[in-house]
């Protein structure tokens, strides 16, 4: 997968930017012996952190890390990395039209979720959009200079995208025309879900998982305090610098997924070109929405939907969230004063820490 150390490549791999989420420690003293933290890197340099509240020994937790969690992440990398030529996704992308490849359970879960979100968002989410990301200078092939792209070239490139390039059923996928698939927009959420399965299998009930900013927790600290996540508020309208962490939400068994377009963009002739491309038009998403955080149970879907909402814009995204009681969202919207307004779905405020 694309190196976290090279930000521009991360855009190509996922066509999204997952904004940094800071974990705030509780104010009351905690018994340090009960807090076990696993650190590491996955997917080509992406950091992860797993906090487990347990009285189990460091040795047992270390063995769990070494023998189950790291091997899982390595398997996912081998499956989905677009930078490894021998990964499954690379083999699929380079396969000849008409090829049929056998798929794994991991691939089937990621592709099935991608199809579902693609349909629900009417094409706003599309993991085959890589050629357009490259065209606009945010992918593996960087633009050497900022210049207007002819409409014909956009349309020609757009014709190379779309999930209709594949015929899929569990266990196999057939490539019926040329295409470039990249499922990383759901892979981090899939990794979180699979690590939860490992932790649950071993009986752990209090934990917080953070992979590249995709978070999900269960339970609480040993003193009963919840895990708390800080949400980044964009700093200003024309600056890609980090924002402030002024909002805090309690993470209580739900995933917290953030996407935004205010860090990776360029300006030309006063117009903003974001790295998040609207698959339906072939052009960078053009709306006032700068950042969105989605809270829901399904981490894979939350990951994909947060990206979709940046494309869909505030009005449609807010309506979508309010129509789905299993999720809540907070939106940061650019205003005419070069700042940001904060808009929340109907029930989001219940997650905020006052």
GITAGI-V614888 format. One record per residue. N is the residue number from 1. RES is the residue in three letters. SS is DSSP state (a for helix, b for strand, c for the rest). NEAR is the number of other C-alpha atoms within 8 Angstrom. D_CENTER is the distance of its C-alpha to the mean C-alpha in Angstrom with 2 decimals. Layout:
# GITAGI-V614888
N|RES|SS|NEAR|D_CENTER, N|RES|SS|NEAR|D_CENTER
This chain:
# GITAGI-V614888
1|UNK|c|12|13.11, 2|UNK|c|14|13.11, 3|UNK|c|12|14.60, 4|UNK|c|11|13.01, 5|UNK|c|6|16.61, 6|UNK|c|8|16.59, 7|UNK|a|8|14.19, 8|UNK|a|9|15.24, 9|UNK|a|13|14.43, 10|UNK|a|14|10.82, 11|UNK|a|13|10.73, 12|UNK|a|14|12.67, 13|UNK|a|13|10.61, 14|UNK|a|12|7.37, 15|UNK|c|14|9.13, 16|UNK|c|13|6.78, 17|UNK|c|12|7.28, 18|UNK|c|11|5.60, 19|UNK|c|9|9.06, 20|UNK|c|7|11.12, 21|UNK|c|9|12.18, 22|UNK|b|8|15.77, 23|UNK|b|8|17.45, 24|UNK|b|8|20.91, 25|UNK|c|6|23.72, 26|UNK|c|8|26.22, 27|UNK|c|4|29.52, 28|UNK|c|4|31.88, 29|UNK|c|5|32.77, 30|UNK|c|7|31.09, 31|UNK|c|7|32.74, 32|UNK|a|5|30.97, 33|UNK|a|6|32.16, 34|UNK|a|10|29.98, 35|UNK|b|11|26.70, 36|UNK|b|11|25.35, 37|UNK|b|8|22.36, 38|UNK|b|9|20.81, 39|UNK|b|8|19.29, 40|UNK|b|7|18.16, 41|UNK|b|9|16.08, 42|UNK|b|11|14.25, 43|UNK|c|12|12.85, 44|UNK|c|9|15.30, 45|UNK|c|10|15.37, 46|UNK|b|12|12.09, 47|UNK|b|11|13.61, 48|UNK|b|12|13.42, 49|UNK|b|11|15.78, 50|UNK|b|11|17.28, 51|UNK|b|11|19.96, 52|UNK|b|11|22.55, 53|UNK|b|13|25.56, 54|UNK|c|9|28.36, 55|UNK|c|7|31.91, 56|UNK|c|7|31.37, 57|UNK|c|6|32.48, 58|UNK|a|7|30.51, 59|UNK|a|6|31.79, 60|UNK|a|8|30.43, 61|UNK|a|10|26.95, 62|UNK|a|9|27.14, 63|UNK|a|9|28.16, 64|UNK|a|9|25.30, 65|UNK|a|10|22.92, 66|UNK|a|9|24.89, 67|UNK|a|8|25.79, 68|UNK|a|10|22.86, 69|UNK|a|11|19.53, 70|UNK|a|9|19.74, 71|UNK|a|9|21.17, 72|UNK|a|8|18.37, 73|UNK|a|11|15.74, 74|UNK|a|10|18.26, 75|UNK|a|8|18.61, 76|UNK|a|12|14.97, 77|UNK|a|12|15.20, 78|UNK|a|11|18.43, 79|UNK|a|11|17.05, 80|UNK|a|16|14.01, 81|UNK|c|15|14.75, 82|UNK|c|12|15.71, 83|UNK|c|7|17.78, 84|UNK|c|9|20.01, 85|UNK|c|7|22.70, 86|UNK|c|7|23.50, 87|UNK|c|13|20.11, 88|UNK|a|10|20.12, 89|UNK|a|12|17.71, 90|UNK|a|14|19.92, 91|UNK|a|10|22.97, 92|UNK|a|10|21.82, 93|UNK|a|9|21.12, 94|UNK|a|6|24.53, 95|UNK|c|8|26.42, 96|UNK|c|7|29.22, 97|UNK|c|8|29.18, 98|UNK|c|8|30.56, 99|UNK|c|9|29.14, 100|UNK|b|8|28.15, 101|UNK|b|8|25.94, 102|UNK|b|7|25.74, 103|UNK|c|10|22.30, 104|UNK|c|7|21.17, 105|UNK|a|8|20.01, 106|UNK|a|8|16.55, 107|UNK|a|10|16.37, 108|UNK|a|12|17.94, 109|UNK|a|9|15.47, 110|UNK|a|12|12.42, 111|UNK|a|9|14.62, 112|UNK|a|8|16.16, 113|UNK|a|11|13.04, 114|UNK|a|14|12.14, 115|UNK|a|9|15.79, 116|UNK|a|8|15.88, 117|UNK|a|12|13.21, 118|UNK|a|12|14.79, 119|UNK|a|8|18.09, 120|UNK|a|7|17.31, 121|UNK|c|9|15.99, 122|UNK|c|7|18.86, 123|UNK|c|10|17.01, 124|UNK|c|13|14.64, 125|UNK|c|14|11.79, 126|UNK|c|11|13.00, 127|UNK|c|13|11.65, 128|UNK|c|12|15.13, 129|UNK|c|15|14.97, 130|UNK|a|15|15.24, 131|UNK|a|12|18.97, 132|UNK|a|13|18.55, 133|UNK|a|15|16.13, 134|UNK|a|14|18.88, 135|UNK|a|12|21.55, 136|UNK|c|10|20.38, 137|UNK|c|9|20.23, 138|UNK|c|15|16.60, 139|UNK|c|15|16.29, 140|UNK|c|8|18.39, 141|UNK|c|8|21.48, 142|UNK|c|8|21.85, 143|UNK|c|10|24.22, 144|UNK|c|4|27.42, 145|UNK|c|4|28.37, 146|UNK|c|6|27.21, 147|UNK|c|4|29.15, 148|UNK|c|4|29.17, 149|UNK|c|6|27.84, 150|UNK|c|6|30.32, 151|UNK|a|6|29.32, 152|UNK|a|6|30.68, 153|UNK|a|8|28.38, 154|UNK|a|13|25.31, 155|UNK|a|9|26.65, 156|UNK|a|8|27.52, 157|UNK|a|12|24.03, 158|UNK|a|13|22.48, 159|UNK|c|7|24.87, 160|UNK|c|10|23.17, 161|UNK|c|13|19.91, 162|UNK|c|10|19.50, 163|UNK|a|9|18.90, 164|UNK|a|5|22.65, 165|UNK|a|11|23.11, 166|UNK|b|10|22.69, 167|UNK|b|9|24.66, 168|UNK|b|7|22.93, 169|UNK|b|7|24.30, 170|UNK|c|8|23.48, 171|UNK|c|9|24.82, 172|UNK|b|10|24.99, 173|UNK|b|13|23.67, 174|UNK|b|11|26.01, 175|UNK|b|15|25.35, 176|UNK|c|10|27.62, 177|UNK|c|8|26.94, 178|UNK|c|9|25.22, 179|UNK|c|10|21.46, 180|UNK|c|11|18.48, 181|UNK|c|11|15.65, 182|UNK|c|13|12.24, 183|UNK|c|12|10.04, 184|UNK|a|11|7.40, 185|UNK|a|14|4.77, 186|UNK|a|14|6.13, 187|UNK|a|12|7.77, 188|UNK|a|13|6.30, 189|UNK|a|14|6.89, 190|UNK|a|12|10.03, 191|UNK|a|11|11.06, 192|UNK|a|15|11.07, 193|UNK|a|10|13.08, 194|UNK|a|8|15.40, 195|UNK|a|9|16.13, 196|UNK|a|8|17.07, 197|UNK|a|8|19.47, 198|UNK|a|10|21.00, 199|UNK|a|10|21.57, 200|UNK|a|9|23.02, 201|UNK|a|7|25.23, 202|UNK|c|6|26.76, 203|UNK|c|6|27.37, 204|UNK|c|11|25.08, 205|UNK|c|8|24.54, 206|UNK|c|12|23.28, 207|UNK|b|13|20.08, 208|UNK|b|12|16.83, 209|UNK|b|13|13.96, 210|UNK|b|12|11.51, 211|UNK|b|13|9.41, 212|UNK|c|10|7.99, 213|UNK|c|11|7.77, 214|UNK|b|17|6.51, 215|UNK|b|13|10.08, 216|UNK|b|14|12.62, 217|UNK|b|14|16.37, 218|UNK|b|12|19.72, 219|UNK|c|10|23.12, 220|UNK|c|13|24.09, 221|UNK|c|11|25.94, 222|UNK|c|9|29.46, 223|UNK|c|6|31.02, 224|UNK|c|6|29.13, 225|UNK|c|8|26.87, 226|UNK|c|10|23.26, 227|UNK|b|15|20.26, 228|UNK|b|12|19.37, 229|UNK|b|12|16.21, 230|UNK|b|13|16.79, 231|UNK|b|12|14.90, 232|UNK|b|13|15.20, 233|UNK|b|10|17.52, 234|UNK|c|13|17.78, 235|UNK|c|10|21.07, 236|UNK|b|10|22.61, 237|UNK|c|10|22.36, 238|UNK|c|6|23.20, 239|UNK|b|8|21.96, 240|UNK|c|8|18.77, 241|UNK|c|6|19.83, 242|UNK|c|8|18.04, 243|UNK|c|9|18.77, 244|UNK|b|8|20.24, 245|UNK|b|10|19.15, 246|UNK|b|8|21.66, 247|UNK|b|10|19.99, 248|UNK|b|12|19.56, 249|UNK|b|11|18.42, 250|UNK|b|11|19.69, 251|UNK|b|15|17.29, 252|UNK|c|10|19.48, 253|UNK|c|9|18.11, 254|UNK|c|13|15.02, 255|UNK|b|16|11.27, 256|UNK|b|14|10.07, 257|UNK|b|15|6.71, 258|UNK|b|15|7.12, 259|UNK|b|14|6.92, 260|UNK|b|14|10.25, 261|UNK|c|14|12.74, 262|UNK|c|13|15.48, 263|UNK|c|10|14.99, 264|UNK|c|9|14.94, 265|UNK|b|10|17.78, 266|UNK|b|7|21.46, 267|UNK|b|8|24.48, 268|UNK|b|8|27.34, 269|UNK|c|4|30.40, 270|UNK|c|5|28.77, 271|UNK|b|6|25.87, 272|UNK|b|8|22.21, 273|UNK|b|10|20.14, 274|UNK|b|12|16.39, 275|UNK|c|14|13.97, 276|UNK|c|12|12.22, 277|UNK|b|14|14.71, 278|UNK|c|11|16.15, 279|UNK|c|12|16.74, 280|UNK|c|6|19.75, 281|UNK|c|6|21.61, 282|UNK|c|12|20.50, 283|UNK|c|9|20.40, 284|UNK|b|11|17.92, 285|UNK|c|11|16.98, 286|UNK|c|5|20.00, 287|UNK|c|6|19.95, 288|UNK|c|9|20.27, 289|UNK|b|12|16.85, 290|UNK|b|13|15.35, 291|UNK|b|14|12.64, 292|UNK|b|15|11.55, 293|UNK|b|13|10.65, 294|UNK|b|16|10.71, 295|UNK|b|12|12.71, 296|UNK|b|12|13.57, 297|UNK|c|10|14.54, 298|UNK|c|8|12.29, 299|UNK|a|18|9.01, 300|UNK|a|13|8.02, 301|UNK|a|11|9.29, 302|UNK|a|16|7.98, 303|UNK|a|16|4.29, 304|UNK|a|13|6.31, 305|UNK|a|11|8.83, 306|UNK|a|14|7.53, 307|UNK|a|14|7.16, 308|UNK|a|11|10.43, 309|UNK|a|13|12.14, 310|UNK|a|17|12.15, 311|UNK|a|13|14.01, 312|UNK|a|10|16.13, 313|UNK|c|11|17.37, 314|UNK|a|12|18.63, 315|UNK|a|7|21.45, 316|UNK|a|9|19.91, 317|UNK|a|10|16.69, 318|UNK|a|10|18.91, 319|UNK|a|8|21.23, 320|UNK|a|8|18.63, 321|UNK|a|12|17.49, 322|UNK|a|11|21.15, 323|UNK|c|6|22.06, 324|UNK|c|7|19.78, 325|UNK|c|7|21.15, 326|UNK|c|6|18.65, 327|UNK|b|11|16.03, 328|UNK|b|15|16.40, 329|UNK|b|13|14.78, 330|UNK|b|12|15.91, 331|UNK|b|13|16.05, 332|UNK|b|14|17.33, 333|UNK|b|13|19.59, 334|UNK|b|12|21.71, 335|UNK|c|9|25.40, 336|UNK|c|5|28.62, 337|UNK|c|4|29.37, 338|UNK|c|9|26.61, 339|UNK|c|10|24.77, 340|UNK|b|11|22.29, 341|UNK|b|8|23.01, 342|UNK|b|8|21.12, 343|UNK|b|8|20.92, 344|UNK|b|11|20.08, 345|UNK|c|11|20.11, 346|UNK|c|7|23.26, 347|UNK|c|7|22.38, 348|UNK|a|11|19.78, 349|UNK|a|7|22.61, 350|UNK|a|5|23.43, 351|UNK|a|8|20.40, 352|UNK|b|10|21.53, 353|UNK|c|7|23.72, 354|UNK|c|3|26.79
